[in-house]
Amino acid sequence: MSQQIMVPGATAVAIKCKNGVVLGNDRRATWGYTVINKSTKKLFKITDHVGLAAYGLIGDFQFVVRVIKAQSMLYELDAYDRISTRSVAKMISNMLYSRKMAPFYTNLIIAGIDKDGPELYTLDALGSLIPEDFGATGTGMLLSMGILEAEYKPDMTV
C-alpha cells in the first residue's frame, strides 16, 4: 500500500475573539494539483454583522450564499430586527441537510457579532452545525487546526 502526499490547496480559517471574529481564506481554486484560478472569492458578507468562509465546489457554495443572503434579508424585513448568527447558521444547516441525498459539496464557517457577543459555527456538507471558538476547513485544515489548537487563547482581541 502506498502513502499519498497531500498538497494543501484551499483553506478557510475563523477565530472567535473577545471583541469580534476574524475570517480568512485563500483565493485559489484548484482542480487536483492544478491551480485554475488565483482570485476566487470565498469570503462572503451575508449581513452587516454575519460573514461566511467557504470551501468546496465553487458553484455549490455560491448558490448557498445567494439563497442565504436573500433569506436573511427577508427575515430582517419581516421581523424588523437583525437576524442572529445562529439563525443564519441554522438556515444553512437546514438547507444542507435537506439535500443530504444529493449534497452540496461545500464546508462552511459562519461567524458574526450578535447582541450577546461574537459567535462562530462550522458546517459540513450535510449540515452538521457545531459552535466553535475557532475553525478551519479545506485541504489545509489539519495543519491549520494544529496551529489554532496550540496558539488560540479565549481572551484574544481582534
DSSP file (Angstrom, degrees, kcal/mol; ACC not computed):
  #  RESIDUE AA STRUCTURE BP1 BP2  ACC     N-H-->O    O-->H-N    N-H-->O    O-->H-N    TCO  KAPPA ALPHA  PHI   PSI    X-CA   Y-CA   Z-CA
    1    1 A M              0   0    0      0, 0.0     2,-0.2     0, 0.0     0, 0.0   0.000 360.0 360.0 360.0 129.3    0.0    0.0    0.0
    2    2 A S        -     0   0    0      1,-0.0     2,-0.5     0, 0.0     0, 0.0  -0.567 360.0-124.4 -91.9 156.0    1.5    3.4   -1.0
    3    3 A Q        -     0   0    0     -2,-0.2     2,-0.3     2,-0.0    -1,-0.0  -0.853  23.3-137.9 -99.9 131.2    1.3    6.5    1.0
    4    4 A Q        -     0   0    0     -2,-0.5     2,-0.6     1,-0.0     0, 0.0  -0.654   7.4-135.6 -90.1 144.3   -0.2    9.6   -0.7
    5    5 A I        -     0   0    0     -2,-0.3     2,-0.6     2,-0.0    -1,-0.0  -0.869  17.3-150.1 -96.1 125.5    1.2   13.0   -0.3
    6    6 A M        -     0   0    0     -2,-0.6    -2,-0.0   133,-0.0     0, 0.0  -0.863   4.6-159.1-100.4 120.5   -1.4   15.7    0.3
    7    7 A V        -     0   0    0     -2,-0.6   132,-0.1     1,-0.0   133,-0.1  -0.874  27.2-117.7 -96.9 118.6   -0.6   19.1   -1.0
    8    8 A P        +     0   0    0      0, 0.0     3,-0.1     0, 0.0   132,-0.1  -0.327  42.1 166.9 -58.4 130.1   -2.7   21.8    0.8
    9    9 A G        +     0   0    0      1,-0.4     2,-0.3    21,-0.0    19,-0.2   0.671  55.5   9.8-105.0 -91.9   -4.9   23.5   -1.7
   10   10 A A        +     0   0    0     17,-0.1   130,-1.3    16,-0.1   129,-1.1  -0.712  62.9 179.1 -97.6 144.4   -7.7   25.7   -0.2
   11   11 A T  E     -A  138   0A   0     -2,-0.3    15,-1.3   127,-0.2     2,-0.4  -0.976  11.7-167.7-147.3 131.2   -8.0   26.6    3.4
   12   12 A A  E     -AB 137  25A   0    125,-2.6   125,-2.1    -2,-0.3     2,-0.4  -0.950  12.6-173.4-114.4 139.6  -10.5   28.7    5.4
   13   13 A V  E     -AB 136  24A   0     11,-2.8    11,-2.9    -2,-0.4     2,-0.3  -0.985   5.5-176.9-134.1 142.3   -9.9   29.8    9.0
   14   14 A A  E     -AB 135  23A   0    121,-2.7   121,-2.4    -2,-0.4     2,-0.4  -0.998   3.9-168.6-140.4 144.2  -12.0   31.5   11.5
   15   15 A I  E     -AB 134  22A   0      7,-2.3     7,-2.3    -2,-0.3     2,-0.6  -0.998  15.2-143.8-134.1 130.5  -11.3   32.7   15.1
   16   16 A K  E     - B   0  21A   0    117,-3.2     5,-0.2    -2,-0.4   140,-0.2  -0.844  27.9-173.0 -92.0 123.4  -13.7   34.0   17.7
   17   17 A C        -     0   0    0      3,-3.1     3,-0.5    -2,-0.6   140,-0.2  -0.553  39.0-100.3-109.3 175.3  -12.2   36.7   19.8
   18   18 A K  S    S+     0   0    0    138,-3.6   139,-0.2     1,-0.2     3,-0.1   0.858 121.7  24.8 -62.6 -36.6  -13.2   38.6   22.9
   19   19 A N  S    S-     0   0    0    137,-0.3     2,-0.3    98,-0.1    -1,-0.2   0.157 131.7 -27.1-119.4  18.1  -14.4   41.6   20.8
   20   20 A G        -     0   0    0     -3,-0.5    -3,-3.1    92,-0.1     2,-0.3  -0.991  65.6 -84.2 166.3-166.8  -15.2   40.2   17.4
   21   21 A V  E     -B   16   0A   0     -2,-0.3     2,-0.4    -5,-0.2    -5,-0.2  -0.945  22.1-149.0-132.2 154.3  -14.5   37.4   14.9
   22   22 A V  E     -B   15   0A   0     -7,-2.3    -7,-2.3    -2,-0.3     2,-0.4  -0.993  12.0-172.3-126.1 126.0  -11.8   37.0   12.2
   23   23 A L  E     +B   14   0A   0     -2,-0.4     2,-0.3    -9,-0.2    -9,-0.2  -0.955   9.2 174.7-115.7 136.6  -12.5   35.1    9.0
   24   24 A G  E     +B   13   0A   0    -11,-2.9   -11,-2.8    -2,-0.4     2,-0.3  -0.992   4.8 165.9-141.4 150.3   -9.7   34.3    6.5
   25   25 A N  E     -B   12   0A   0     -2,-0.3   -13,-0.2   -13,-0.2    18,-0.1  -0.988  32.5-115.9-156.7 153.2   -9.5   32.3    3.3
   26   26 A D        -     0   0    0    -15,-1.3    16,-0.2    -2,-0.3   -16,-0.1  -0.278  20.6-134.8 -79.4 178.4   -7.1   31.8    0.4
   27   27 A R        +     0   0    0     11,-0.1    13,-2.9    14,-0.1     2,-0.3   0.244  62.6 117.5-120.0  11.0   -8.2   32.8   -3.1
   28   28 A R        -     0   0    0     11,-0.2     2,-0.5   -19,-0.2    10,-0.2  -0.605  46.1-159.9 -85.1 139.7   -7.0   29.8   -5.1
   29   29 A A  E     -C   37   0B   0      8,-2.8     7,-2.9    -2,-0.3     8,-1.4  -0.983  21.0-171.2-111.1 125.3   -9.4   27.5   -6.9
   30   30 A T  E     -C   35   0B   0     -2,-0.5     2,-0.4     5,-0.3     5,-0.2  -0.833  25.6-163.9-119.4 155.2   -7.8   24.1   -7.5
   31   31 A W  E >  S-C   34   0B   0      3,-2.8     3,-1.8    -2,-0.3     2,-0.4  -0.889  75.7 -50.0-133.5 102.1   -8.6   21.0   -9.5
   32   32 A G  T 3  S-     0   0    0     -2,-0.4    -2,-0.0     1,-0.3     0, 0.0  -0.582 124.2 -20.1  67.5-124.5   -6.4   18.2   -8.2
   33   33 A Y  T 3  S+     0   0    0     -2,-0.4     2,-0.5    -3,-0.1    -1,-0.3   0.336 119.8  97.2 -95.7   6.1   -2.9   19.5   -8.2
   34   34 A T  E <   -C   31   0B   0     -3,-1.8    -3,-2.8     2,-0.0     2,-0.7  -0.838  67.1-141.7-103.9 130.1   -3.6   22.3  -10.7
   35   35 A V  E     +C   30   0B   0     -2,-0.5    -5,-0.3    -5,-0.2     3,-0.1  -0.794  22.2 177.4 -84.4 116.9   -4.4   25.9   -9.6
   36   36 A I  E     +     0   0B   0     -7,-2.9     2,-0.3    -2,-0.7    -6,-0.2   0.648  66.3  14.1 -98.2 -16.4   -7.2   27.0  -12.1
   37   37 A N  E     -C   29   0B   0     -8,-1.4    -8,-2.8     1,-0.0    -1,-0.3  -0.956  49.8-166.1-157.7 138.9   -7.8   30.5  -10.6
   38   38 A K  S    S+     0   0    0     -2,-0.3   -10,-0.1   -10,-0.2   -11,-0.1   0.276  86.5  52.8-109.2   9.7   -5.9   32.7   -8.2
   39   39 A S        +     0   0    0      2,-0.1     2,-0.4   -10,-0.0   -11,-0.2  -0.095  67.6 147.2-137.0  39.4   -8.6   35.3   -7.5
   40   40 A T        -     0   0    0    -13,-2.9     2,-0.5    -3,-0.3    -3,-0.0  -0.619  47.1-127.6 -79.9 130.4  -11.7   33.2   -6.4
   41   41 A K        +     0   0    0     -2,-0.4   -14,-0.1     1,-0.1    -1,-0.1  -0.672  42.0 155.8 -79.9 122.2  -13.9   34.9   -3.9
   42   42 A K        +     0   0    0     -2,-0.5    12,-2.4   -16,-0.2     2,-0.4   0.297  52.1  77.6-130.9   6.2  -14.5   32.6   -0.9
   43   43 A L  E     -D   53   0C   0     10,-0.2     2,-0.4   -18,-0.1    10,-0.2  -0.976  62.7-173.1-114.8 132.8  -15.4   35.0    1.9
   44   44 A F  E     -D   52   0C   0      8,-2.8     8,-2.5    -2,-0.4     2,-0.7  -0.972  26.2-138.0-133.2 140.9  -18.9   36.5    1.8
   45   45 A K  E     +D   51   0C   0     -2,-0.4     6,-0.2     6,-0.2     3,-0.1  -0.873  22.6 177.1 -92.9 113.8  -20.7   39.2    3.8
   46   46 A I        -     0   0    0      4,-2.1     2,-0.2    -2,-0.7     5,-0.2   0.916  68.5 -13.8 -84.5 -48.9  -24.2   37.7    4.5
   47   47 A T  S    S-     0   0    0      3,-1.6     3,-0.3    25,-0.0    -1,-0.2  -0.717  88.1 -79.3-135.2-171.9  -25.5   40.7    6.5
   48   48 A D  S    S+     0   0    0     -2,-0.2     3,-0.0     1,-0.2    34,-0.0   0.737 131.4  25.5 -64.2 -21.2  -23.9   43.7    8.2
   49   49 A H  S    S+     0   0    0      1,-0.1    64,-1.8    63,-0.0     2,-0.4   0.338 110.8  73.1-128.0   5.5  -22.8   41.5   11.1
   50   50 A V  E     - E   0 112C   0     -3,-0.3    -4,-2.1    62,-0.2    -3,-1.6  -0.987  52.5-179.3-128.9 132.5  -22.5   37.9    9.7
   51   51 A G  E     -DE  45 111C   0     60,-3.4    60,-2.3    -2,-0.4     2,-0.4  -0.847  11.4-150.3-126.1 164.9  -19.8   36.5    7.4
   52   52 A L  E     -DE  44 110C   0     -8,-2.5    -8,-2.8    -2,-0.3     2,-0.4  -0.999   3.1-160.8-138.7 134.5  -19.2   33.2    5.8
   53   53 A A  E     -DE  43 109C   0     56,-2.6    56,-2.4    -2,-0.4     2,-0.3  -0.962  22.3-161.0-113.0 135.7  -16.0   31.4    4.7
   54   54 A A  E     + E   0 108C   0    -12,-2.4     2,-0.3    -2,-0.4    54,-0.2  -0.857  18.7 180.0-124.8 151.4  -16.4   28.6    2.2
   55   55 A Y  E     + E   0 107C   0     52,-1.8    52,-2.6    -2,-0.3     2,-0.3  -0.987  49.1  44.3-141.7 141.7  -14.5   25.6    0.9
   56   56 A G  E    S+ E   0 106C   0     -2,-0.3     2,-0.3    50,-0.2    50,-0.2  -0.924  97.0   6.4 131.2-152.5  -15.6   23.1   -1.8
   57   57 A L     >  -     0   0    0     48,-3.1     4,-2.2    -2,-0.3     5,-0.3  -0.544  63.7-139.7 -71.6 128.4  -17.1   23.3   -5.2
   58   58 A I  H  > S+     0   0    0     -2,-0.3     4,-2.3     1,-0.2     5,-0.2   0.902  99.1  49.2 -59.7 -47.8  -17.4   27.0   -6.2
   59   59 A G  H  > S+     0   0    0      1,-0.2     4,-1.9     2,-0.2    -1,-0.2   0.863 110.2  53.3 -61.2 -36.4  -20.8   26.8   -7.8
   60   60 A D  H  > S+     0   0    0     -3,-0.2     4,-2.1     2,-0.2    -2,-0.2   0.951 112.7  40.3 -66.2 -50.0  -22.2   25.0   -4.8
   61   61 A F  H  X S+     0   0    0     -4,-2.2     4,-2.3    44,-0.2    -2,-0.2   0.833 112.8  55.9 -73.2 -27.6  -21.1   27.5   -2.2
   62   62 A Q  H  X S+     0   0    0     -4,-2.3     4,-2.3    -5,-0.3    -1,-0.2   0.906 108.8  48.2 -65.3 -39.7  -22.0   30.4   -4.4
   63   63 A F  H  X S+     0   0    0     -4,-1.9     4,-2.3    -5,-0.2     5,-0.2   0.933 111.2  49.8 -63.8 -46.2  -25.6   29.1   -4.7
   64   64 A V  H  X S+     0   0    0     -4,-2.1     4,-2.5     1,-0.2     5,-0.2   0.918 111.2  50.1 -58.5 -44.1  -25.8   28.6   -0.9
   65   65 A V  H  X S+     0   0    0     -4,-2.3     4,-2.6     1,-0.2     5,-0.2   0.922 109.5  50.2 -62.4 -45.4  -24.6   32.1   -0.3
   66   66 A R  H  X S+     0   0    0     -4,-2.3     4,-1.8     1,-0.2    -1,-0.2   0.921 114.0  44.8 -59.8 -44.8  -27.1   33.7   -2.8
   67   67 A V  H  X S+     0   0    0     -4,-2.3     4,-2.6     1,-0.2    -2,-0.2   0.919 114.7  47.7 -66.8 -43.8  -30.0   31.8   -1.1
   68   68 A I  H  X S+     0   0    0     -4,-2.5     4,-2.5     2,-0.2     5,-0.2   0.870 109.2  53.4 -70.1 -36.5  -28.9   32.6    2.4
   69   69 A K  H  X S+     0   0    0     -4,-2.6     4,-2.1    -5,-0.2    -1,-0.2   0.943 112.6  45.0 -59.6 -46.5  -28.4   36.3    1.7
   70   70 A A  H  X S+     0   0    0     -4,-1.8     4,-2.4    -5,-0.2    -2,-0.2   0.923 114.0  48.1 -64.7 -44.7  -31.9   36.5    0.3
   71   71 A Q  H  X S+     0   0    0     -4,-2.6     4,-2.3     1,-0.2    -1,-0.2   0.873 110.7  51.9 -65.0 -36.4  -33.4   34.6    3.2
   72   72 A S  H  X S+     0   0    0     -4,-2.5     4,-2.2     2,-0.2    -1,-0.2   0.908 110.4  47.9 -66.1 -41.7  -31.6   36.7    5.7
   73   73 A M  H  X S+     0   0    0     -4,-2.1     4,-2.3     2,-0.2    -2,-0.2   0.918 111.5  50.3 -64.2 -43.0  -32.9   39.9    4.1
   74   74 A L  H  X S+     0   0    0     -4,-2.4     4,-2.2     1,-0.2    -2,-0.2   0.897 109.6  51.7 -61.6 -40.6  -36.4   38.5    4.0
   75   75 A Y  H  X S+     0   0    0     -4,-2.3     4,-3.1     1,-0.2     5,-0.3   0.943 110.7  47.3 -60.0 -48.1  -36.1   37.6    7.7
   76   76 A E  H  X S+     0   0    0     -4,-2.2     4,-1.3     1,-0.2     5,-0.5   0.854 112.5  49.2 -66.1 -35.3  -35.0   41.2    8.6
   77   77 A L  H  < S+     0   0    0     -4,-2.3    -1,-0.2     2,-0.2    -2,-0.2   0.880 117.1  41.9 -68.4 -37.6  -37.8   42.8    6.6
   78   78 A D  H  < S+     0   0    0     -4,-2.2    -2,-0.2    -5,-0.2    -3,-0.2   0.892 123.2  35.6 -75.9 -41.6  -40.4   40.5    8.2
   79   79 A A  H  < S-     0   0    0     -4,-3.1    -3,-0.2     2,-0.2    -2,-0.2   0.579  93.0-135.5 -92.0 -10.7  -39.1   40.7   11.8
   80   80 A Y  S  < S+     0   0    0     -4,-1.3     2,-0.3    -5,-0.3    -3,-0.1   0.852  76.0  90.2  54.9  35.8  -37.9   44.3   11.8
   81   81 A D  S    S-     0   0    0     -5,-0.5    -2,-0.2    -6,-0.3    -1,-0.2  -0.976  87.2 -87.1-152.9 160.2  -34.8   43.1   13.6
   82   82 A R        -     0   0    0     -2,-0.3     2,-0.3    -3,-0.1   -35,-0.0  -0.454  43.3-120.0 -68.5 142.2  -31.3   41.8   12.8
   83   83 A I        -     0   0    0     -2,-0.1     2,-0.1   -11,-0.1    -1,-0.1  -0.662  31.7-118.7 -80.8 140.5  -31.0   38.1   12.2
   84   84 A S     >  -     0   0    0     -2,-0.3     4,-2.0     1,-0.1     5,-0.2  -0.374  15.3-117.7 -78.0 158.5  -28.7   36.3   14.6
   85   85 A T  H  > S+     0   0    0      1,-0.2     4,-2.5     2,-0.2     5,-0.2   0.902 117.1  53.2 -59.8 -41.9  -25.6   34.5   13.5
   86   86 A R  H  > S+     0   0    0      1,-0.2     4,-2.7     2,-0.2    -1,-0.2   0.887 106.6  52.1 -63.3 -38.3  -27.0   31.3   14.9
   87   87 A S  H  > S+     0   0    0      2,-0.2     4,-2.3     1,-0.2    -1,-0.2   0.904 110.0  48.3 -65.1 -40.9  -30.2   31.7   12.9
   88   88 A V  H  X S+     0   0    0     -4,-2.0     4,-2.1     2,-0.2    -2,-0.2   0.940 113.7  47.6 -61.3 -46.8  -28.2   32.2    9.7
   89   89 A A  H  X S+     0   0    0     -4,-2.5     4,-2.6     1,-0.2    -2,-0.2   0.889 111.5  50.4 -62.3 -39.9  -26.2   29.1   10.5
   90   90 A K  H  X S+     0   0    0     -4,-2.7     4,-2.6     2,-0.2    -1,-0.2   0.882 108.1  52.5 -67.9 -38.1  -29.3   27.1   11.3
   91   91 A M  H  X S+     0   0    0     -4,-2.3     4,-2.1     2,-0.2    -1,-0.2   0.920 112.5  45.4 -61.4 -42.8  -30.9   28.1    8.0
   92   92 A I  H  X S+     0   0    0     -4,-2.1     4,-2.9     2,-0.2     5,-0.2   0.919 111.0  53.4 -66.3 -42.7  -27.8   26.9    6.1
   93   93 A S  H  X S+     0   0    0     -4,-2.6     4,-2.6     1,-0.2    -2,-0.2   0.922 110.6  46.6 -57.1 -46.1  -27.8   23.7    8.2
   94   94 A N  H  X S+     0   0    0     -4,-2.6     4,-2.1     2,-0.2    -1,-0.2   0.895 112.2  51.0 -63.2 -40.6  -31.4   23.0    7.3
   95   95 A M  H  X S+     0   0    0     -4,-2.1     4,-0.6    -5,-0.2    -2,-0.2   0.927 113.1  44.5 -63.1 -45.5  -30.7   23.8    3.6
   96   96 A L  H >< S+     0   0    0     -4,-2.9     3,-1.0     1,-0.2    -2,-0.2   0.907 113.3  50.3 -66.6 -41.7  -27.7   21.4    3.5
   97   97 A Y  H >< S+     0   0    0     -4,-2.6     3,-1.8     1,-0.3    -1,-0.2   0.864 102.6  60.4 -66.1 -34.8  -29.5   18.6    5.4
   98   98 A S  H 3< S+     0   0    0     -4,-2.1    -1,-0.3     1,-0.3     3,-0.2   0.710 107.1  48.3 -65.3 -17.5  -32.5   18.8    3.1
   99   99 A R  T X< S+     0   0    0     -3,-1.0     3,-1.3    -4,-0.6    -1,-0.3   0.048  72.5 124.5-106.1  23.9  -30.1   17.9    0.2
  100  100 A K  T <  S+     0   0    0     -3,-1.8    -1,-0.2     1,-0.3    -2,-0.1   0.761  73.8  51.0 -61.4 -25.6  -28.4   15.0    2.0
  101  101 A M  T 3  S+     0   0    0      1,-0.3    -1,-0.3    -3,-0.2    -2,-0.1   0.686 129.4  20.9 -84.0 -17.9  -29.2   12.6   -0.8
  102  102 A A  S <  S-     0   0    0     -3,-1.3    -1,-0.3    -4,-0.0    -2,-0.1  -0.556  97.5-165.8-142.0  71.7  -27.7   15.0   -3.4
  103  103 A P        -     0   0    0      0, 0.0     2,-0.5     0, 0.0    -3,-0.1  -0.107  25.6-115.1 -70.6 156.1  -25.4   17.2   -1.2
  104  104 A F        -     0   0    0     21,-0.5     2,-1.8    -8,-0.2    -5,-0.0  -0.765  32.7-128.3 -78.0 130.3  -23.8   20.5   -2.0
  105  105 A Y        +     0   0    0     -2,-0.5   -48,-3.1    21,-0.0     2,-0.3  -0.590  68.0 108.1 -86.1  82.3  -20.1   19.7   -1.9
  106  106 A T  E     -E   56   0C   0     -2,-1.8     2,-0.4   -50,-0.2   -50,-0.2  -0.993  52.6-153.7-154.6 147.6  -19.1   22.5    0.5
  107  107 A N  E     -E   55   0C   0    -52,-2.6   -52,-1.8    -2,-0.3     2,-0.3  -0.981  26.7-165.6-120.1 138.6  -17.9   23.1    4.0
  108  108 A L  E     -EF  54 123C   0     15,-2.1    15,-2.8    -2,-0.4     2,-0.4  -0.890  20.9-155.8-129.8 153.0  -18.7   26.4    5.6
  109  109 A I  E     -EF  53 122C   0    -56,-2.4   -56,-2.6    -2,-0.3     2,-0.4  -0.998  15.1-165.6-125.2 125.8  -17.7   28.6    8.6
  110  110 A I  E     +EF  52 121C   0     11,-2.8    11,-3.0    -2,-0.4     2,-0.3  -0.936  14.8 167.0-111.8 131.6  -20.3   31.2    9.7
  111  111 A A  E     +EF  51 120C   0    -60,-2.3   -60,-3.4    -2,-0.4     2,-0.3  -0.995   4.3 141.1-144.5 149.1  -19.2   33.9   12.1
  112  112 A G  E     -EF  50 119C   0      7,-2.2     7,-2.8    -2,-0.3     2,-0.5  -0.986  45.7 -97.8-171.1 176.3  -20.7   37.2   13.3
  113  113 A I  E     + F   0 118C   0    -64,-1.8     2,-0.2    -2,-0.3    -2,-0.0  -0.954  40.3 177.6-112.8 121.2  -21.3   39.6   16.1
  114  114 A D  E >   - F   0 117C   0      3,-2.6     3,-1.6    -2,-0.5   -30,-0.1  -0.537  49.4 -88.3-111.5-179.7  -24.6   39.4   17.9
  115  115 A K  T 3  S+     0   0    0      1,-0.3    -1,-0.0    -2,-0.2   -31,-0.0   0.814 130.1  47.7 -59.1 -30.9  -26.2   41.3   20.9
  116  116 A D  T 3  S-     0   0    0      1,-0.3    -1,-0.3     0, 0.0    -3,-0.0   0.397 124.3 -94.9 -92.5   2.7  -24.6   38.7   23.2
  117  117 A G  E <   -F  114   0C   0     -3,-1.6    -3,-2.6   -98,-0.0    -1,-0.3  -0.712  68.6 -12.1 118.5-169.5  -21.2   38.9   21.5
  118  118 A P  E     -F  113   0C   0      0, 0.0     2,-0.3     0, 0.0    -5,-0.2  -0.365  55.2-169.8 -72.1 146.4  -19.2   37.0   18.9
  119  119 A E  E     -F  112   0C   0     -7,-2.8    -7,-2.2    -2,-0.1     2,-0.3  -0.971   5.7-174.7-133.8 148.4  -20.5   33.7   17.5
  120  120 A L  E     +F  111   0C   0     -2,-0.3    12,-2.4    12,-0.3     2,-0.3  -0.983   4.2 177.3-147.2 133.9  -18.8   31.1   15.3
  121  121 A Y  E     -FG 110 131C   0    -11,-3.0   -11,-2.8    -2,-0.3     2,-0.4  -0.989  15.5-150.1-136.4 143.5  -20.2   27.9   13.7
  122  122 A T  E     -FG 109 130C   0      8,-2.4     8,-2.3    -2,-0.3     2,-0.4  -0.899  14.3-168.6-110.2 146.7  -18.8   25.2   11.4
  123  123 A L  E     -FG 108 129C   0    -15,-2.8   -15,-2.1    -2,-0.4     6,-0.2  -0.997   7.5-153.0-134.3 137.3  -20.9   23.2    9.0
  124  124 A D    >   -     0   0    0      4,-0.7     3,-1.7    -2,-0.4   -17,-0.1  -0.389  45.9 -85.0 -95.2-176.2  -20.1   20.2    6.9
  125  125 A A  T 3  S+     0   0    0      1,-0.3   -21,-0.5    -2,-0.1   -18,-0.1   0.703 128.0  51.3 -65.3 -20.3  -21.8   19.2    3.6
  126  126 A L  T 3  S-     0   0    0    -23,-0.1    -1,-0.3   -28,-0.1   -26,-0.1   0.350 121.6-101.3-100.6   5.9  -24.7   17.5    5.4
  127  127 A G    <   +     0   0    0     -3,-1.7     2,-0.3     1,-0.3   -30,-0.1   0.592  56.3 167.0  92.8  10.9  -25.5   20.4    7.7
  128  128 A S        -     0   0    0      1,-0.1    -4,-0.7   -32,-0.1     2,-0.6  -0.465  25.0-152.1 -59.6 121.6  -23.9   19.4   11.0
  129  129 A L  E     +G  123   0C   0     -2,-0.3    -6,-0.2    -6,-0.2    -1,-0.1  -0.885  19.3 175.8-106.5 114.2  -23.9   22.7   13.0
  130  130 A I  E     -G  122   0C   0     -8,-2.3    -8,-2.4    -2,-0.6     2,-0.2  -0.963  24.9-139.2-125.9 117.8  -21.2   22.9   15.5
  131  131 A P  E     +G  121   0C   0      0, 0.0     2,-0.3     0, 0.0   -10,-0.2  -0.556  35.3 174.2 -71.6 139.0  -20.5   26.0   17.7
  132  132 A E        -     0   0    0    -12,-2.4   -12,-0.3    -2,-0.2     3,-0.1  -0.911  46.1-139.7-140.4 163.3  -16.7   26.6   18.0
  133  133 A D  S    S-     0   0    0      1,-0.4  -117,-3.2    -2,-0.3     2,-0.3   0.680  98.3  -0.7 -90.6 -27.5  -14.1   29.1   19.3
  134  134 A F  E    S-A   15   0A   0   -119,-0.2    -1,-0.4   -14,-0.1     2,-0.3  -0.976  71.6-176.3-154.1 158.3  -12.1   28.6   16.1
  135  135 A G  E     -A   14   0A   0   -121,-2.4  -121,-2.7    -2,-0.3     2,-0.3  -0.993   8.9-169.3-156.5 160.3  -12.5   26.5   13.0
  136  136 A A  E     -A   13   0A   0     -2,-0.3     2,-0.3  -123,-0.2  -123,-0.2  -0.987   6.0-178.5-148.8 151.6  -10.8   25.6    9.7
  137  137 A T  E     +A   12   0A   0   -125,-2.1  -125,-2.6    -2,-0.3     3,-0.2  -0.975  38.2  58.9-147.4 159.4  -11.8   23.8    6.6
  138  138 A G  E >  S-A   11   0A   0     -2,-0.3     3,-1.6  -127,-0.2     4,-0.2  -0.549  98.1 -54.8 112.3-179.4  -10.2   22.7    3.4
  139  139 A T  T 3  S+     0   0    0   -129,-1.1     3,-0.3     1,-0.3     4,-0.2   0.704 135.1  54.5 -72.4 -17.6   -7.3   20.6    2.5
  140  140 A G  T 3> S+     0   0    0   -130,-1.3     4,-2.3    -3,-0.2    -1,-0.3   0.248  78.1 106.1 -93.7  12.6   -5.0   22.6    4.7
  141  141 A M  H <> S+     0   0    0     -3,-1.6     4,-3.4  -131,-0.2     5,-0.3   0.890  72.4  54.8 -61.3 -43.1   -7.3   22.1    7.7
  142  142 A L  H  > S+     0   0    0     -3,-0.3     4,-1.7    -4,-0.2    -1,-0.2   0.929 112.8  42.1 -60.4 -45.9   -5.1   19.6    9.5
  143  143 A L  H  > S+     0   0    0     -4,-0.2     4,-1.6     2,-0.2    -1,-0.2   0.927 117.0  48.6 -63.9 -45.2   -2.1   22.0    9.5
  144  144 A S  H  X S+     0   0    0     -4,-2.3     4,-2.8     1,-0.2    -2,-0.2   0.908 109.4  51.3 -63.6 -44.1   -4.3   25.0   10.4
  145  145 A M  H  X S+     0   0    0     -4,-3.4     4,-2.9     1,-0.2     5,-0.2   0.874 106.6  54.9 -64.5 -36.5   -6.1   23.2   13.3
  146  146 A G  H  X S+     0   0    0     -4,-1.7     4,-1.5    -5,-0.3    -1,-0.2   0.915 112.0  43.2 -60.6 -43.1   -2.8   22.2   14.8
  147  147 A I  H  X S+     0   0    0     -4,-1.6     4,-2.3     2,-0.2     5,-0.2   0.922 115.0  49.2 -68.6 -45.1   -1.7   25.8   14.9
  148  148 A L  H  X S+     0   0    0     -4,-2.8     4,-2.6     1,-0.2    -2,-0.2   0.917 110.6  50.1 -62.3 -43.9   -5.0   27.1   16.1
  149  149 A E  H  < S+     0   0    0     -4,-2.9    -1,-0.2     1,-0.2    -2,-0.2   0.869 115.8  43.1 -63.0 -36.1   -5.2   24.5   18.9
  150  150 A A  H  < S+     0   0    0     -4,-1.5    -1,-0.2    -5,-0.2    -2,-0.2   0.840 125.8  30.0 -77.3 -33.6   -1.7   25.4   20.1
  151  151 A E  H  < S+     0   0    0     -4,-2.3    -2,-0.2    -5,-0.1    -3,-0.2   0.622  87.0 111.8-106.3 -15.3   -2.0   29.2   19.8
  152  152 A Y     <  -     0   0    0     -4,-2.6   -18,-0.1    -5,-0.2     3,-0.0  -0.376  38.1-177.3 -69.3 137.0   -5.6   30.0   20.5
  153  153 A K    >   -     0   0    0     -2,-0.1     3,-1.9     1,-0.1    -2,-0.0  -1.000  27.4-137.1-130.2 130.4   -6.5   31.9   23.7
  154  154 A P  T 3  S+     0   0    0      0, 0.0    -1,-0.1     0, 0.0    -2,-0.0   0.746 102.8  56.7 -60.4 -24.3  -10.1   32.8   24.6
  155  155 A D  T 3  S+     0   0    0   -138,-0.1  -138,-0.1  -137,-0.1    -3,-0.0   0.263  78.4 129.3 -93.5  13.6   -9.2   36.3   25.7
  156  156 A M    <   -     0   0    0     -3,-1.9  -138,-3.6  -140,-0.2  -137,-0.3  -0.350  48.4-143.9 -64.7 146.4   -7.6   37.3   22.4
  157  157 A T              0   0    0   -140,-0.2    -1,-0.1  -139,-0.2    -2,-0.0  -0.718 360.0 360.0-105.0 163.7   -8.8   40.5   20.8
  158  158 A V              0   0    0     -2,-0.3    -2,-0.1  -137,-0.0  -137,-0.0   0.519 360.0 360.0 -59.5 360.0   -9.2   41.1   17.1
